[in-house]
Amino acid sequence: MLTSITESIFCCLMGKTTSVVLPVESSDGKPADGFEFVEVKPGRVLRVRHILPERSATTEAQPEPSSSVHCKRKITVYRNGQLVIENLGDVLQSEILHCQNGDVEQCSTVEVELSDYTTAPSSPDPKPAPPLPTSDQQKPAPPPRRRRRKPKRTVLIDTERCISSCKGTHSDVALFFIHGVGGSLDIWGRQLDFFSRLGYEVIAPDLAGHGASTAPQIAAAYTFYALAEDLRAIFKRYARKRNILIGHSYGVSFCTFLAHEYPEQVHKVVMINGGGPTALEPSLCSIFQLPSCVLHCLSPCLAWSFLKAGFARQGAKEKQLLKEGNAFNVSPFVLRAMMSGQYWPEGDEVYHAELTVPILLVHGMYDKFVPVEEDQRMAEILLFAFLKVIEEGSHMVMMECPETVNTLLHEFFLWEPDNSKKDKVTAEQTTADNATPVQTLSVANGSVTGTPKVNKPLNK
């Protein structure tokens, strides 16, 4: 995920002070604005915006049909760092840059070999030996035999997943919005208002030290694992039967964690400018390793740098977005502790490849923090992934282009697989069982290079 030093330039704006926490007593009631305060641990209180719309009893009783997808995958890791993924079950056709209806293909085989972001060969062929002079009694030496590689680790996934349309009128659907470093739940303002008006139940927490949540003065309170446990408590408190996680930047890591921990409850995931499927590791040579007082003095420079890099345009609108609400209001101590605590070695490529939940990747074309290649690599690793690039947006695309993002998210929430072609292929296979086998679907580097079809015998 996103671990570069520029990930959180927006954290230290205008020399902000420590977050102000409102009274905890307000957590007992449910104010009209939807703000609640949840004590996840003794003395650790998070502000949560929870909007629960009113629904009629007749709407709640309506069942929603779902499409069953067979998720069967074999993930092999070799000692040279090579990763080979084979999809043996159903595969959803996902077109890069176009989030369209995913057609289910039955029992297709996918093999993806990925070692790094470059296109360097992962297992080059050995160099042949120089030819020897030939004679009547002597023959050329045979080429050397390739040594068979032994896998370091093998992971097998075999499960059935039900994917259905999630509408705002469904009482068993909840949307969780998780912000990144230095933000707050206020950056989701346009999304929370939009989906709550459509009838969705929305939940958006402030991470510890952000927004109006408590800000402990201890660095251990801001490690990845500490924050992940906070969000686990929030998820368990508000989760419904079908939950959709929406994360931005560093928040994508926590969405991945929750989807991995609760595969039956997490129905879909949206990753906005989250980066590649790499394990988190803090940078030792980073400006955010400087003392808090130095970071406080550098706040104006960091604010200007983020405005240049975090937004596609730097006009009055973008400046106003930074000032609205309580977003980007963290102390230098929290900023430094957050960046130093980004340690999550388990979140590597295999961890992401094990996910069977459908995922929508949203990327801002002008994002200077996360290259588009990282989200493309994420789309290659994930089993069911759709990548959508918004040309007008940057790192804060949900604030720059709220209408476009809201439309994309809503279409993804309502999306469900189309099994009609799958049933048609099954019928064709049954008819042609006595002829020739079905051609194998070949996919290289996540792009479809063929389509399943029946090979008919040639008439001689």
matplotlib code that plots the C-alpha trace (Angstrom):
import matplotlib.pyplot as plt

x = [0.0, 1.0, 4.2, 6.1, 7.1, 4.6, 1.7, 0.8, 2.0, -1.5, -1.4, 0.3, -1.6, -1.6, 0.1, -2.9, -3.0, -4.1, -7.6, -10.4, -12.6, -16.3, -18.0, -18.2, -21.7, -23.2, -22.5, -25.7, -28.0, -28.2, -28.0, -29.7, -26.4, -25.5, -22.4, -21.6, -18.6, -17.5, -15.1, -13.2, -10.8, -10.6, -9.8, -9.7, -12.7, -13.5, -15.9, -18.2, -20.8, -23.6, -26.7, -29.4, -32.3, -35.9, -37.2, -40.7, -41.4, -42.6, -39.3, -37.2, -39.0, -38.1, -35.4, -32.6, -31.5, -27.8, -25.4, -23.1, -19.5, -17.1, -13.8, -11.0, -7.4, -3.9, -1.2, 2.4, 5.4, 8.9, 12.1, 13.3, 10.3, 8.2, 4.4, 2.3, -1.5, -3.8, -7.6, -9.4, -12.9, -15.2, -13.4, -15.1, -14.1, -13.1, -12.1, -9.5, -10.8, -14.4, -16.4, -18.9, -21.0, -18.7, -19.4, -18.8, -16.6, -16.7, -13.7, -11.2, -7.5, -5.5, -1.8, -0.1, 3.6, 4.5, 7.7, 8.1, 6.7, 9.1, 8.7, 11.9, 11.6, 11.0, 12.5, 14.9, 16.0, 19.5, 22.1, 22.8, 26.2, 28.5, 28.2, 31.0, 32.7, 30.8, 32.4, 31.3, 31.7, 30.7, 27.2, 26.4, 25.9, 22.2, 21.1, 21.3, 18.1, 16.2, 16.1, 12.7, 11.8, 10.5, 7.8, 8.4, 4.7, 1.4, -2.0, -5.3, -8.6, -11.9, -15.1, -18.4, -19.3, -22.7, -22.6, -25.8, -27.0, -26.9, -29.6, -30.3, -33.6, -32.0, -31.8, -28.9, -26.5, -24.1, -21.4, -18.1, -15.9, -12.3, -10.0, -6.2, -3.4, -4.2, -7.8, -11.0, -14.5, -15.3, -13.5, -16.3, -19.0, -20.3, -20.4, -22.1, -24.8, -25.4, -25.7, -27.7, -30.3, -30.5, -31.4, -28.1, -26.8, -23.4, -20.7, -17.6, -15.1, -12.3, -9.0, -7.3, -5.7, -7.8, -10.9, -12.6, -11.3, -8.9, -5.2, -3.1, 0.4, 2.1, 3.5, 2.3, -1.3, -0.8, 0.7, -1.1, -2.2, -3.5, -5.6, -6.8, -8.1, -10.0, -11.6, -12.4, -14.3, -16.2, -17.0, -18.3, -20.5, -22.2, -21.8, -24.8, -25.2, -23.7, -21.1, -19.3, -15.9, -14.7, -11.1, -8.9, -5.0, -3.9, -7.5, -7.3, -5.0, -7.6, -10.3, -8.1, -7.5, -11.2, -12.1, -9.5, -10.7, -14.4, -14.9, -18.5, -19.6, -17.7, -19.6, -17.7, -14.7, -13.8, -10.1, -9.5, -5.8, -4.5, -1.4, 0.0, -0.4, 2.8, 3.5, 3.7, 7.0, 7.9, 10.6, 13.7, 14.9, 11.8, 11.0, 8.3, 11.1, 12.0, 11.1, 7.5, 8.6, 10.4, 7.4, 5.3, 7.5, 7.4, 3.6, 3.1, 5.6, 3.9, 0.5, 1.6, 3.3, 0.2, -2.0, 0.3, 0.4, -2.9, -5.2, -5.3, -5.9, -4.8, -7.6, -9.9, -12.1, -9.3, -8.2, -11.7, -11.9, -8.9, -10.4, -13.9, -14.9, -12.3, -10.3, -6.5, -6.4, -3.7, -0.8, 2.8, 3.2, 0.3, 1.7, 5.1, 3.7, 1.3, 4.1, 6.5, 3.8, 3.0, 4.4, 2.3, 4.5, 1.5, -0.1, 1.9, 0.9, -0.2, -2.4, -4.2, -4.4, -6.3, -9.2, -12.3, -14.5, -15.3, -13.2, -13.5, -10.2, -10.6, -7.6, -7.1, -5.2, -3.2, -2.3, 1.3, 1.4, 0.2, 1.3, -1.4, 1.0, 0.5, -3.3, -2.9, -0.7, -3.3, -5.9, -3.7, -3.2, -6.9, -9.3, -12.3, -11.1, -12.4, -10.1, -11.6, -9.3, -10.9, -9.1, -10.1, -9.0, -5.9, -5.2, -8.3, -10.5, -13.6, -13.4, -12.5, -15.0, -17.7, -20.5, -18.3, -17.1, -20.6, -21.9, -19.1, -19.6, -23.4, -23.1, -20.7, -23.0, -25.8, -23.6, -23.9, -22.4, -24.1, -24.5, -26.4, -23.2, -22.0, -25.1, -24.8, -21.2, -22.2, -24.9, -22.4, -19.9, -22.5, -23.4, -19.8, -18.5, -18.1, -16.3, -13.3, -12.6, -13.2, -10.4, -8.6, -8.9, -5.5, -4.9, -1.5, -0.7, -4.4, -5.6, -7.9, -6.2, -8.9, -12.4, -13.8, -15.2, -15.8, -13.2, -15.2, -13.5, -12.2, -13.9, -11.4]
y = [0.0, 3.6, 4.0, 6.8, 9.9, 12.0, 9.9, 12.3, 15.7, 16.9, 15.9, 19.0, 22.0, 25.6, 24.6, 22.8, 21.9, 18.7, 17.5, 18.7, 15.9, 16.6, 15.2, 11.4, 11.6, 12.4, 8.8, 7.6, 9.6, 9.9, 13.6, 14.8, 15.3, 11.6, 12.1, 9.6, 8.9, 5.3, 4.2, 1.4, 1.1, 2.7, 6.3, 5.8, 7.5, 7.8, 10.2, 8.3, 9.7, 7.2, 7.9, 5.3, 6.2, 5.3, 2.4, 0.9, -2.6, -3.8, -2.8, -4.7, -7.9, -8.1, -10.7, -9.9, -12.6, -13.2, -14.7, -17.5, -17.4, -20.3, -18.9, -21.5, -20.2, -21.6, -19.2, -20.3, -18.4, -19.4, -18.7, -16.3, -14.0, -15.1, -15.3, -17.5, -17.3, -19.9, -19.3, -22.6, -21.5, -18.7, -15.6, -12.2, -10.4, -6.9, -4.3, -1.8, 1.8, 0.5, -0.8, -2.8, -5.8, -8.7, -11.8, -15.0, -17.6, -21.2, -23.1, -20.9, -21.1, -18.0, -17.9, -14.6, -14.4, -11.3, -10.5, -6.7, -3.6, -4.0, -6.3, -8.2, -11.9, -13.8, -17.2, -16.7, -19.6, -20.8, -19.8, -22.6, -24.1, -23.2, -25.7, -28.2, -29.1, -31.9, -35.0, -38.4, -40.0, -36.9, -35.3, -31.8, -31.8, -31.6, -28.3, -28.3, -29.3, -26.7, -27.4, -27.8, -25.0, -25.9, -23.7, -21.9, -21.5, -22.6, -21.3, -22.9, -21.1, -23.0, -21.3, -20.1, -16.4, -14.9, -11.5, -9.4, -5.9, -3.7, -1.1, 1.7, 0.2, -3.0, -3.0, -5.5, -3.2, -0.8, 1.4, 2.1, 5.0, 5.1, 8.0, 8.1, 9.8, 13.4, 13.4, 12.9, 11.7, 15.2, 14.4, 12.0, 14.8, 14.7, 10.9, 10.6, 13.0, 11.5, 7.8, 8.6, 10.4, 7.2, 5.3, 3.7, 3.3, 5.0, 4.8, 7.0, 7.1, 9.5, 7.6, 8.2, 11.6, 12.8, 14.9, 14.9, 11.6, 11.4, 11.9, 9.9, 11.3, 7.9, 6.7, 3.1, 4.3, 5.1, 1.8, 0.0, -2.8, -0.3, 1.5, -1.7, -2.9, 0.4, -0.2, -3.8, -2.6, 0.0, -2.7, -5.2, -2.5, -1.3, -4.2, -5.7, -8.9, -7.2, -4.5, -2.4, -0.9, 2.3, 3.4, 6.2, 6.1, 4.6, 3.7, 1.2, -0.9, -1.1, -2.1, -4.9, -6.0, -6.1, -7.9, -10.5, -10.9, -11.0, -12.5, -13.5, -10.1, -7.9, -7.9, -5.4, -3.1, 0.2, 1.3, 4.9, 5.8, 3.1, 2.0, -1.4, -4.7, -4.3, -4.8, -1.6, -0.5, 2.9, 4.9, 5.6, 8.5, 10.6, 14.2, 12.9, 11.5, 15.0, 16.3, 17.5, 21.1, 21.1, 19.7, 22.4, 25.0, 23.4, 23.3, 26.1, 24.5, 21.1, 22.6, 24.3, 21.1, 19.0, 21.5, 21.2, 17.4, 16.4, 18.3, 18.4, 22.2, 24.7, 27.3, 28.9, 25.8, 23.5, 25.9, 26.1, 22.3, 22.2, 24.6, 23.0, 21.1, 19.5, 17.7, 17.7, 18.8, 16.7, 17.6, 17.1, 14.4, 12.4, 12.9, 11.6, 8.7, 7.7, 7.6, 5.7, 3.2, 2.1, -1.4, -4.3, -7.1, -9.5, -7.2, -8.5, -9.7, -13.1, -11.5, -9.5, -12.4, -14.3, -11.9, -13.2, -10.0, -7.9, -4.7, -1.4, 0.5, 4.3, 6.2, 9.9, 10.5, 13.4, 11.7, 12.5, 10.3, 7.0, 6.1, 4.4, 1.5, 0.5, 0.4, -1.6, -4.1, -4.3, -5.1, -7.9, -9.5, -9.3, -12.0, -9.8, -6.2, -3.3, -0.4, 3.1, 6.1, 9.5, 11.9, 15.1, 13.9, 13.6, 12.1, 13.7, 12.7, 12.2, 15.9, 17.1, 15.1, 14.1, 13.6, 11.3, 9.3, 9.0, 7.7, 5.1, 3.9, 3.6, 1.6, -0.7, -1.2, -2.1, -4.4, -8.1, -10.8, -11.9, -15.7, -16.0, -16.5, -19.0, -21.1, -20.9, -22.1, -25.0, -26.1, -25.9, -28.0, -30.6, -30.9, -31.1, -33.5, -36.3, -34.0, -32.1, -30.4, -26.7, -24.3, -23.0, -19.3, -17.7, -14.6, -13.0, -10.1, -9.7, -8.9, -11.3, -12.7, -15.2, -16.3, -19.8, -21.6, -25.1, -26.5, -28.3, -31.2, -30.5, -32.1, -34.0]
z = [0.0, 0.1, 2.1, 0.4, 2.3, 0.4, 1.5, 4.3, 3.3, 3.8, 7.5, 8.8, 7.5, 8.8, 12.1, 13.5, 17.2, 18.8, 18.0, 20.3, 21.7, 22.4, 25.5, 25.6, 27.2, 23.8, 22.7, 24.6, 22.4, 18.6, 17.6, 14.4, 12.6, 13.2, 15.3, 18.0, 20.3, 20.8, 23.4, 21.7, 24.6, 28.1, 27.5, 23.7, 22.1, 18.4, 16.8, 14.4, 12.0, 11.8, 9.7, 9.9, 7.5, 8.2, 6.3, 6.0, 7.2, 3.8, 2.2, 4.7, 4.1, 0.4, -0.2, -2.8, -5.2, -5.5, -8.0, -6.8, -7.9, -7.4, -6.1, -6.6, -6.7, -6.3, -5.2, -5.3, -4.0, -5.1, -3.3, -6.0, -5.1, -8.1, -7.5, -9.7, -9.4, -11.0, -11.1, -11.4, -10.7, -12.0, -13.3, -13.7, -16.8, -15.7, -18.2, -17.2, -17.2, -17.8, -14.9, -16.8, -16.0, -15.2, -17.2, -15.4, -17.1, -16.0, -14.9, -16.8, -15.9, -15.3, -14.7, -13.7, -13.0, -11.1, -9.3, -9.3, -11.0, -14.0, -16.9, -16.2, -16.8, -13.6, -14.7, -17.7, -19.6, -19.1, -21.7, -24.1, -24.2, -27.1, -30.0, -30.2, -33.5, -35.2, -36.7, -37.9, -34.4, -32.3, -32.0, -30.5, -26.8, -25.7, -24.1, -20.3, -18.5, -16.5, -12.8, -11.4, -9.0, -5.6, -4.2, -0.9, -0.1, -1.6, -0.7, -1.9, -2.0, -2.7, -1.7, -2.9, -2.8, -3.2, -4.9, -5.1, -5.7, -2.6, -2.6, -0.1, 0.7, 2.0, 5.8, 5.8, 4.0, 5.6, 4.1, 6.0, 5.0, 6.2, 5.7, 5.5, 7.4, 8.3, 7.1, 9.0, 8.3, 7.0, 3.7, 3.0, 3.4, -0.1, -0.1, 3.3, 2.3, -1.1, 0.0, 3.2, 1.0, -1.1, 2.0, 2.8, 6.4, 6.5, 9.1, 9.0, 11.9, 12.8, 13.3, 16.7, 16.8, 13.8, 13.6, 17.0, 18.3, 21.2, 20.6, 23.0, 23.5, 23.0, 19.7, 20.2, 19.9, 16.2, 14.9, 12.1, 14.5, 17.1, 14.5, 13.0, 16.3, 16.7, 13.3, 14.2, 17.2, 15.1, 12.4, 14.9, 16.5, 13.3, 10.9, 9.1, 7.1, 4.0, 4.5, 1.9, 2.8, 1.2, 2.0, 0.8, 0.8, 4.1, 4.9, 2.1, 4.2, 6.9, 4.4, 3.2, 6.8, 7.6, 4.3, 5.1, 8.7, 8.0, 4.5, 5.1, 6.3, 3.8, 0.6, -1.6, -1.2, -2.8, -2.9, -3.7, -4.5, -2.3, -4.2, -4.9, -3.0, -1.0, 2.7, 4.8, 6.1, 7.4, 5.7, 7.8, 5.7, 5.8, 6.6, 9.0, 11.2, 12.2, 15.7, 16.1, 16.7, 13.3, 11.6, 13.1, 11.7, 8.3, 8.2, 5.7, 3.3, 3.7, 3.1, -0.1, -1.3, -0.7, -2.5, -5.5, -5.4, -3.9, -6.3, -10.1, -9.9, -7.3, -7.3, -4.7, -4.8, -3.7, -1.0, 0.3, 0.4, 2.7, 5.1, 5.2, 8.3, 10.6, 7.9, 8.0, 11.6, 13.3, 15.5, 14.4, 17.1, 15.6, 12.1, 13.1, 15.0, 12.2, 9.6, 11.9, 12.8, 9.2, 9.7, 8.4, 6.9, 6.5, 3.9, 0.9, -2.5, -1.2, 1.4, -1.2, -3.6, -1.0, -1.1, -2.9, -2.4, -5.5, -5.4, -7.3, -7.7, -8.2, -9.3, -10.0, -13.2, -11.8, -8.5, -7.8, -4.6, -6.2, -9.7, -11.8, -12.3, -8.6, -9.0, -12.2, -10.3, -7.6, -10.3, -11.5, -8.1, -6.9, -8.0, -8.8, -9.5, -11.6, -12.2, -13.0, -13.7, -13.4, -15.7, -13.8, -10.4, -8.3, -4.9, -3.2, -6.1, -3.9, -2.9, -6.4, -8.4, -5.9, -8.5, -10.6, -7.6, -6.2, -9.5, -9.8, -6.2, -6.6, -9.9, -8.2, -5.2, -7.5, -9.7, -9.7, -11.9, -15.0, -15.0, -18.3, -20.3, -17.8, -18.2, -21.9, -21.9, -19.6, -22.1, -25.0, -23.0, -22.3, -26.0, -27.1, -24.5, -27.1, -29.6, -28.3, -25.0, -24.4, -25.2, -22.2, -21.5, -21.4, -19.4, -19.1, -16.7, -15.9, -19.4, -21.3, -24.4, -25.5, -25.0, -24.2, -27.2, -28.4, -30.9, -33.7, -35.5, -39.0, -41.9, -43.9]

ax = plt.figure().add_subplot(projection="3d")
ax.plot(x, y, z, "-o")
ax.set_aspect("equal")
plt.show()
